Amino acid sequence: MANITEQHLHHMAKRHHVTMRKYDAIKEKARGTADRLLGTLEVTSGAFLGGMLEGRTGWAPLGVPVSLLVGGALIVGAHLDTLLDFGALGSQVSGHINNVGNGFIAAYIGDVGHNFGTRWRDEGSFLPKKSGAPQIRGEVSQSQMDEIIARMQSAAGAHAAP
């Protein structure tokens, strides 16, 4: 029969405590990773839904795109938990709602950034150009100048004829 002393019990309790701390640390790390992955999924889902809604409806009440309105409403709703204290479940759900709202706003911001980049690429400037006569860049060859003059004379003749 094994003779278990108090020292053995103390040593086994100590080893169990160390093992449980390691297990808890691994559990916490896994929970953090899962939370980040879920947050990413929520934001990307919101961005997709916002872009889809924007593309399908094109609705912009008072000139505000629907994705921005929905995103703002979701974020305001998520922050109501802070004011009204819906309890532990409300706090957890409000974080998820906030992530989806961030996704909707990200869809709008992504669209604005895309338009900005396209304008910069196409017009050579990231600032909108003033309306009016088109700007000419670089040197204009004589043949290009002759073509411009011919177009202007043609347009003037079309307007002058009764």
C-alpha positions as MATLAB code, in Angstrom:
seq = 'MANITEQHLHHMAKRHHVTMRKYDAIKEKARGTADRLLGTLEVTSGAFLGGMLEGRTGWAPLGVPVSLLVGGALIVGAHLDTLLDFGALGSQVSGHINNVGNGFIAAYIGDVGHNFGTRWRDEGSFLPKKSGAPQIRGEVSQSQMDEIIARMQSAAGAHAAP';
ca = [
       0.000    0.000    0.000;
       1.224    3.469   -0.896;
       2.095    5.724    1.949;
       0.875    9.265    0.982;
       2.212   11.916    3.234;
       1.124   15.455    3.793;
       4.115   16.576    1.700;
       2.870   14.511   -1.239;
      -0.602   16.026   -0.964;
       0.837   19.527   -0.774;
       3.029   18.878   -3.835;
       0.073   17.427   -5.811;
      -2.137   20.415   -4.879;
       0.615   22.813   -5.967;
       1.053   21.005   -9.324;
      -2.730   21.001   -9.816;
      -2.850   24.754   -9.171;
      -0.037   25.397  -11.721;
      -1.785   23.183  -14.281;
      -5.110   24.975  -13.781;
      -3.444   28.393  -14.202;
      -1.912   27.231  -17.500;
      -5.265   25.817  -18.607;
      -7.031   29.093  -17.732;
      -4.394   31.078  -19.660;
      -4.895   28.881  -22.738;
      -8.679   29.207  -22.405;
      -8.418   32.998  -22.142;
      -6.125   33.182  -25.171;
      -8.531   31.011  -27.197;
     -11.479   33.154  -26.077;
      -9.631   36.326  -27.125;
      -8.832   34.853  -30.539;
     -12.443   33.720  -31.001;
     -13.726   37.182  -29.983;
     -11.424   38.903  -32.488;
     -12.475   36.507  -35.254;
     -16.150   37.048  -34.436;
     -15.619   40.828  -34.389;
     -13.948   40.657  -37.803;
     -16.818   38.552  -39.141;
     -19.372   41.032  -37.770;
     -17.630   44.087  -39.233;
     -17.093   42.476  -42.645;
     -20.715   41.259  -42.672;
     -21.903   44.770  -41.895;
     -19.694   46.182  -44.655;
     -21.026   43.631  -47.131;
     -24.643   44.263  -46.127;
     -24.115   48.028  -46.252;
     -22.594   47.849  -49.723;
     -25.309   45.483  -50.915;
     -28.064   47.712  -49.534;
     -26.452   50.786  -51.043;
     -26.048   49.103  -54.420;
     -29.543   47.623  -54.459;
     -31.523   50.637  -53.292;
     -29.350   53.683  -53.942;
     -31.587   55.242  -51.309;
     -30.237   58.405  -49.678;
     -32.854   60.237  -47.609;
     -31.877   63.865  -47.162;
     -28.756   63.119  -49.190;
     -27.355   60.724  -46.559;
     -26.537   57.244  -47.950;
     -28.562   54.412  -46.417;
     -25.436   52.515  -45.294;
     -24.340   55.514  -43.229;
     -27.820   55.910  -41.720;
     -28.169   52.240  -40.799;
     -24.622   52.115  -39.397;
     -25.210   55.203  -37.297;
     -28.519   53.857  -36.011;
     -26.928   50.528  -35.049;
     -24.078   52.249  -33.207;
     -26.463   54.566  -31.358;
     -28.596   51.544  -30.451;
     -25.525   49.670  -29.215;
     -24.547   52.593  -27.002;
     -28.016   52.739  -25.439;
     -26.894   49.841  -23.237;
     -24.486   52.229  -21.516;
     -27.339   54.612  -20.739;
     -30.118   52.143  -19.980;
     -28.111   49.197  -18.549;
     -29.668   46.135  -20.179;
     -27.592   43.821  -17.991;
     -24.881   41.315  -18.922;
     -26.671   39.966  -22.003;
     -27.408   43.479  -23.243;
     -23.776   44.424  -22.820;
     -22.622   41.404  -24.802;
     -25.190   41.904  -27.580;
     -24.490   45.636  -27.811;
     -20.846   44.891  -28.635;
     -21.928   42.712  -31.557;
     -24.424   45.324  -32.766;
     -21.705   47.960  -32.544;
     -19.425   45.812  -34.727;
     -22.105   45.402  -37.402;
     -22.776   49.168  -37.279;
     -19.053   49.796  -37.736;
     -19.223   47.555  -40.796;
     -22.056   49.585  -42.314;
     -20.082   52.782  -41.772;
     -16.975   51.071  -43.174;
     -18.971   50.284  -46.341;
     -19.764   53.975  -46.761;
     -16.200   55.098  -45.985;
     -14.830   52.462  -48.368;
     -17.079   53.773  -51.124;
     -15.975   57.351  -50.448;
     -12.332   56.233  -50.529;
     -12.880   54.342  -53.777;
     -14.439   57.403  -55.416;
     -11.609   59.564  -54.103;
      -8.967   57.206  -55.524;
     -10.751   56.920  -58.866;
     -10.973   60.691  -59.195;
      -7.309   61.014  -58.266;
      -6.356   58.409  -60.879;
      -8.580   59.806  -63.645;
      -8.139   63.527  -63.051;
      -4.607   63.532  -61.669;
      -5.729   65.421  -58.577;
      -7.363   64.251  -55.396;
      -9.313   67.492  -55.114;
     -12.442   67.932  -57.239;
     -11.914   70.139  -60.244;
     -13.868   73.292  -60.681;
     -16.495   73.105  -63.353;
     -15.883   75.023  -66.507;
     -13.572   74.628  -69.437;
     -11.504   71.443  -69.537;
      -7.908   71.879  -68.553;
      -5.137   71.011  -70.950;
      -1.993   69.406  -69.649;
       1.329   69.508  -71.389;
       2.098   70.822  -74.830;
      -0.591   71.097  -77.500;
       0.588   70.175  -80.970;
      -0.375   72.236  -84.005;
      -2.661   69.461  -85.270;
      -4.436   69.312  -81.892;
      -4.835   73.096  -81.922;
      -6.248   72.975  -85.485;
      -8.722   70.297  -84.393;
      -9.829   72.403  -81.395;
     -10.332   75.459  -83.623;
     -12.291   73.421  -86.159;
     -14.595   72.071  -83.432;
     -15.153   75.545  -82.024;
     -15.937   76.996  -85.466;
     -18.284   74.100  -86.175;
     -20.073   74.615  -82.869;
     -20.291   78.370  -83.438;
     -21.708   77.798  -86.931;
     -24.308   75.384  -85.582;
     -25.500   77.924  -83.040;
     -25.446   80.849  -85.495;
     -27.616   79.101  -88.107;
     -31.352   79.895  -87.703;
];
